[in-house]
Amino acid sequence: MGKSLHWYLRRHPLLYKIRYRLVSKKVPVSTIEKFCYNTINKKKDIPSLYFELNQSIFGDNYKNRTDLKKAKKIAKWLKNNIKGGPGLGKSSQNALIKMLAGQGGVCSDLAQVFNNFCVINDLKVKEWGLKIESKDSNLRGGHSFNEVYSSELEKWIAIDVSKSILFYQTNSKQPLSVIEMIDLKTENQEIYFTNFNKKKQLDEDRVRDLYFTPNSNPFLITHYSNKTYDTFLDTLGFLPESIIHGLIYLTGNSYVYEFPIITSKKQVAANKIVVQEHHFSI
């Protein structure tokens, strides 16, 4: 029996390809560095459930934490309390409810939820995606991760919530930003990543496949208004997700995939990727 019309409207790869082309563009690195999720999304626009759960994450020991420790604490709590499963495509509150109930959640769901927890905790945050050209169907779907700003280190830091990892350059204890990772990769310099969550085992090969294959290209997700998407997804929840996203695009409120313009074509060699199982205290 052929697949239903509902499946084609919700899952057909062609619809995703069309949307991807419509919302993608190349921009200078300087443009990438200026963007921040918090500029568009304010605390008042985040659902109340996030504030209620924030106490469970931090308890009373909150104010004496650095920005990076706060970010890692949020990331660990999400990973340890969310089993994961299929992608949800729900509003930010309904997605979080389903994720905590064990009813799904992929890397992009975790990244979006992490965004909102960062906002309510006064952490500047960005959301990134990886566009991966591969024959492996498990990789073609890409990957989502985040970046947080550390006021103590005065820099952006890449953090992967779904994998519980940070990235470093050899002989450096300072985590890398996404742009720094791109520069090191194009210059064929050594990069290593560390697992900061003792409760979760790291699939090292998977991380290499996602981040360090030659055809893995990061893009920044900009112009994402959590309030706007929540309104559309809740109000039009009876429609397939692809149709809802199409309507948001037609109203001029869609997110944008911004690919940083990189001048060098060199790619990091496989033997330049190092894994170190460092666990940093929170």
C-alpha positions as CSV (number, residue, x, y, z in Angstrom):
1,M,0.0,0.0,0.0
2,G,1.3,3.4,-0.9
3,K,2.1,6.0,1.7
4,S,-0.8,8.3,2.7
5,L,-1.1,12.0,1.6
6,H,-0.5,12.9,5.3
7,W,2.9,11.2,5.2
8,Y,3.9,13.0,2.1
9,L,2.9,16.4,3.5
10,R,4.6,15.7,6.8
11,R,7.7,13.7,5.9
12,H,8.5,13.7,2.2
13,P,12.2,14.7,1.6
14,L,11.3,16.9,-1.3
15,L,9.3,19.3,1.0
16,Y,12.3,19.6,3.3
17,K,14.6,20.3,0.3
18,I,12.4,23.0,-1.0
19,R,12.2,24.7,2.5
20,Y,15.9,24.3,2.9
21,R,16.7,26.1,-0.3
22,L,14.2,28.9,0.4
23,V,15.6,29.8,3.8
24,S,19.3,29.3,3.2
25,K,21.9,32.0,2.3
26,K,25.6,32.7,2.6
27,V,26.7,35.5,4.8
28,P,30.0,37.0,6.1
29,V,31.4,35.7,9.3
30,S,31.0,39.2,10.8
31,T,27.2,38.9,10.3
32,I,27.3,35.5,12.0
33,E,29.1,36.9,15.1
34,K,26.6,39.7,15.6
35,F,23.5,37.5,15.9
36,C,22.1,36.3,19.3
37,Y,18.9,34.3,19.9
38,N,18.1,36.5,22.9
39,T,17.8,39.6,20.8
40,I,14.6,38.3,19.3
41,N,13.4,36.1,22.1
42,K,12.7,37.8,25.5
43,K,12.0,36.2,28.9
44,K,8.4,37.3,28.7
45,D,7.9,35.2,25.5
46,I,9.1,32.0,27.1
47,P,6.4,29.6,28.3
48,S,5.9,29.4,32.1
49,L,6.8,25.7,32.2
50,Y,10.4,26.6,31.6
51,F,10.5,28.8,34.7
52,E,8.8,26.1,36.8
53,L,11.4,23.5,35.7
54,N,14.3,25.9,36.2
55,Q,14.2,25.4,39.9
56,S,14.5,21.6,39.4
57,I,17.7,22.2,37.3
58,F,19.5,24.6,39.6
59,G,17.9,24.4,43.1
60,D,19.2,27.2,45.3
61,N,22.8,26.9,44.2
62,Y,22.6,29.2,41.2
63,K,24.2,32.7,41.5
64,N,27.7,31.5,42.1
65,R,28.0,29.6,38.8
66,T,29.9,30.8,35.7
67,D,28.0,31.1,32.4
68,L,29.6,28.0,31.1
69,K,28.8,26.0,34.2
70,K,25.2,27.2,34.0
71,A,25.0,26.1,30.3
72,K,26.5,22.7,31.1
73,K,24.1,22.2,34.0
74,I,21.1,22.9,31.8
75,A,22.5,20.6,29.1
76,K,23.2,17.7,31.5
77,W,19.7,18.0,33.1
78,L,18.0,17.9,29.7
79,K,20.0,15.0,28.4
80,N,19.6,13.0,31.7
81,N,15.8,13.6,31.8
82,I,14.9,13.2,28.2
83,K,15.0,9.7,26.7
84,G,14.6,11.0,23.1
85,G,12.8,9.5,20.1
86,P,11.2,10.8,16.9
87,G,11.2,14.5,16.0
88,L,8.3,16.4,17.5
89,G,7.6,19.6,15.6
90,K,5.5,21.0,18.4
91,S,5.4,24.4,20.2
92,S,8.1,24.9,22.7
93,Q,5.9,24.1,25.7
94,N,4.3,21.0,24.2
95,A,7.6,19.8,22.9
96,L,9.1,20.0,26.3
97,I,6.1,18.2,27.9
98,K,6.3,15.3,25.4
99,M,10.1,15.1,25.7
100,L,9.9,14.8,29.5
101,A,7.2,12.2,29.1
102,G,9.5,10.0,27.0
103,Q,7.5,10.6,23.8
104,G,10.2,11.8,21.6
105,G,12.8,14.5,20.9
106,V,15.8,14.7,18.5
107,C,18.8,16.9,18.6
108,S,16.9,19.9,17.1
109,D,14.2,19.6,19.8
110,L,16.9,19.6,22.5
111,A,18.7,22.5,20.9
112,Q,15.5,24.6,20.8
113,V,14.5,23.8,24.4
114,F,18.1,24.6,25.5
115,N,17.7,28.0,23.8
116,N,14.8,29.0,26.0
117,F,16.4,27.8,29.2
118,C,19.4,29.9,28.3
119,V,17.2,33.0,27.8
120,I,15.5,32.7,31.2
121,N,18.9,32.3,32.8
122,D,20.4,35.3,31.1
123,L,22.8,33.3,29.0
124,K,23.3,34.5,25.4
125,V,22.7,31.6,23.0
126,K,22.7,30.7,19.4
127,E,21.4,27.6,17.6
128,W,23.5,25.9,14.8
129,G,22.8,23.2,12.3
130,L,25.0,20.9,10.3
131,K,24.3,20.2,6.6
132,I,25.9,16.9,5.8
133,E,26.3,15.5,2.3
134,S,26.5,11.8,2.7
135,K,25.2,8.5,1.3
136,D,24.4,7.5,4.9
137,S,20.7,8.2,5.5
138,N,21.4,8.6,9.2
139,L,23.7,11.6,8.5
140,R,21.8,13.2,5.7
141,G,19.3,14.6,8.1
142,G,22.0,16.8,9.6
143,H,22.5,17.7,13.2
144,S,21.7,20.6,15.7
145,F,23.8,22.1,18.4
146,N,24.3,25.4,20.3
147,E,26.7,28.1,21.2
148,V,26.7,30.1,24.4
149,Y,28.5,33.2,25.4
150,S,30.8,33.1,28.4
151,S,31.1,36.6,30.0
152,E,34.0,35.2,32.1
153,L,36.0,34.0,29.0
154,E,34.6,36.8,26.8
155,K,33.9,34.5,23.9
156,W,31.3,32.2,22.3
157,I,31.5,28.5,23.1
158,A,30.1,25.6,21.0
159,I,28.1,23.1,23.1
160,D,26.3,20.0,21.8
161,V,23.4,19.2,24.2
162,S,22.4,15.9,22.6
163,K,26.0,14.6,22.8
164,S,27.1,16.4,26.0
165,I,30.3,17.6,24.4
166,L,32.6,20.7,24.2
167,F,35.4,21.2,21.7
168,Y,39.0,22.2,22.3
169,Q,42.3,23.0,20.5
170,T,45.3,21.0,21.5
171,N,47.0,22.1,24.7
172,S,44.2,24.6,25.5
173,K,41.7,24.4,28.3
174,Q,39.5,27.1,26.7
175,P,36.5,25.7,24.7
176,L,36.2,26.6,21.1
177,S,33.6,28.7,19.4
178,V,32.0,27.5,16.1
179,I,33.9,30.0,14.0
180,E,37.2,28.8,15.7
181,M,36.3,25.2,14.9
182,I,35.7,26.1,11.3
183,D,39.0,27.9,11.1
184,L,40.9,25.0,12.6
185,K,39.2,22.6,10.4
186,T,40.0,24.5,7.2
187,E,43.6,24.9,8.4
188,N,43.9,21.2,9.1
189,Q,44.6,21.8,12.8
190,E,43.9,19.3,15.6
191,I,40.6,19.5,17.4
192,Y,39.4,17.4,20.3
193,F,36.1,17.0,22.0
194,T,35.2,16.0,25.6
195,N,32.2,14.5,27.3
196,F,31.1,16.5,30.3
197,N,28.2,14.2,31.3
198,K,29.3,11.1,33.4
199,K,25.9,9.5,33.1
200,K,26.0,9.3,29.3
201,Q,28.4,7.2,27.1
202,L,29.8,9.1,24.2
203,D,29.6,7.6,20.7
204,E,32.9,8.9,19.4
205,D,32.5,7.6,15.8
206,R,29.1,9.3,15.5
207,V,30.6,12.7,16.6
208,R,33.4,12.3,14.1
209,D,30.9,11.5,11.3
210,L,28.8,14.5,12.2
211,Y,31.4,17.2,12.7
212,F,34.5,16.2,10.9
213,T,33.6,14.7,7.6
214,P,34.7,16.9,4.6
215,N,31.1,17.5,3.6
216,S,29.8,18.7,7.0
217,N,28.9,22.4,6.9
218,P,27.6,24.4,9.8
219,F,25.0,27.1,9.5
220,L,23.5,29.5,12.0
221,I,19.7,29.5,12.5
222,T,18.6,33.2,12.7
223,H,15.3,35.1,12.9
224,Y,13.6,32.4,14.9
225,S,10.9,33.9,17.0
226,N,9.8,31.3,19.6
227,K,6.6,33.2,20.3
228,T,5.7,33.3,16.6
229,Y,6.4,29.6,16.0
230,D,4.5,28.7,19.2
231,T,1.5,30.6,18.0
232,F,1.4,29.0,14.6
233,L,2.2,25.5,15.8
234,D,-0.5,25.6,18.5
235,T,-3.2,27.3,16.4
236,L,-2.6,25.2,13.3
237,G,-1.6,22.0,14.9
238,F,-4.1,20.1,12.9
239,L,-2.0,20.7,9.8
240,P,1.2,18.9,8.8
241,E,4.3,20.6,10.1
242,S,5.6,21.3,6.6
243,I,2.5,23.2,5.7
244,I,2.7,25.3,8.9
245,H,6.3,26.2,8.2
246,G,5.3,27.1,4.7
247,L,2.7,29.5,6.0
248,I,5.2,31.1,8.4
249,Y,7.6,31.6,5.4
250,L,4.8,33.2,3.3
251,T,4.0,35.6,6.1
252,G,7.7,36.7,6.3
253,N,8.3,35.3,9.7
254,S,10.5,32.3,8.9
255,Y,13.9,31.5,10.4
256,V,16.9,31.7,8.1
257,Y,19.9,29.3,7.7
258,E,23.0,31.4,7.4
259,F,26.1,29.7,6.2
260,P,29.4,31.5,7.0
261,I,31.5,32.3,3.9
262,I,34.7,30.4,4.2
263,T,37.6,31.3,1.9
264,S,39.8,28.2,2.4
265,K,38.9,24.9,0.8
266,K,41.2,22.7,2.9
267,Q,39.5,20.2,5.2
268,V,40.7,18.6,8.4
269,A,42.3,15.2,8.1
270,A,40.8,12.2,9.9
271,N,43.9,11.8,12.1
272,K,43.5,15.3,13.4
273,I,40.4,14.4,15.5
274,V,41.1,13.5,19.1
275,V,38.8,12.3,21.8
276,Q,39.6,12.9,25.4
277,E,37.2,11.6,28.1
278,H,37.5,14.7,30.4
279,H,34.7,15.2,32.8
280,F,34.5,18.7,34.2
281,S,32.8,19.4,37.5
282,I,29.6,21.4,37.6
